[in-house]
Amino acid sequence: MTLDGTNTWVLIEPGSTEALVVDPGPMHVGHLTAILDCVKEAGARVTSIALTHGHPDHAEAAREFSAFTKAPVHALDPANRLGSEGLGDGDVLKAGGLELHVVATPGHTGDSLSFLIPADRALLTGDTVLGRGTTVVAHPDGRLADYFDSLARIRRMTESEDVGTILPGHGPVVATPRTVVEFYLTHRAARLAQVEAARSAGDRTAAQIVRRVYADVDRSLWPAAELSVLAQLEYLDAKKDA
């Protein structure tokens, strides 16, 4: 589910002694030690922590990492914040000359954010866009309509050349973001058509649809696929009622 594990991004402006850490990850001592070693080797200290969303593989270690570094945790969901400040679309986090612009990208979860580094034209996407494969729309918190809107927004950012690289929450760096986002949109539309066809064939429950539509997918991923199918069914029902 996490590909090669969770990517924690350590952001430091050249020549600065302040580090901003995005998604400290799960509660894994070796992982946290590696983050701290990276910051120390750069001659910096952690002054801010930001979360793309609250799933444990991204946020579980945030509280302990904050206690150790004395840095606040910025997040959209108040339940994941440590400190007085939250995050919202258009906000800017700063650390030693570095600017990180907040881009709301709900869909995978309701609290999903991406972070743009304008100077590098790089977008940190959490689980909204992965470095390999596709992501889960985690129903009921995640909603497919929101996800389509978020993908369309990222596509516009690639078209305007505000984004030239995607730094995902899992998997390798994406050097061709426009191509990947187009694939995501096409893939989602194709899955939606398959779910509609499964309904027409008589499948009624998400589990039944998963067995038909995701027959070629490893069964260990079927529970996650079921969440996406539930999100797709909600999306189709909303369109029907509109």
C-alpha angles and dihedrals in degrees: 000000000000096000104211093356132275119320112227112196119213108197121194127165110231109270094012127123094206122092129195114203121203118202107353087200134212125349095273117141094207092053094049091047090053091053093050092046090052092052092045093050089054090054092243142116129222111258101164139025122198131188126211088202141332104263110130095242087063104029112022094098095044096098095050092041089052092049090052098045098032087228122138122245115232118201141146094238110070089215090067099044125103109191132025101287127084129189130246139168112296096017118134125218117201132198122172095326095323116122122203115187119207117231117187109226107167121175108084083059132349092250098047115138133179124206125218123207098199094191091060098030085232125144122202104210106179105201096335091091120012130204091240133018124354134296136242124253095220103217132233094023092035118064127198095216089056091046093053089050092050093049090049090051093051090047090055089051090054092047091052088047092238085124123045099155135033120213103197132201090240133022132015129329113279110231095177103048098163092055093047094048090049088052090051092052092047092046093050092049091050093049090049090054090049091052090050089050091049090053090050089051090057104266110140109169128063090241091055091049092049091053090055104035099036097038091124093051123094107268091230086071095050095094089057090044089053090058090053091048091052088052090049092050090051089050093050093047091050091052091048092052095045 
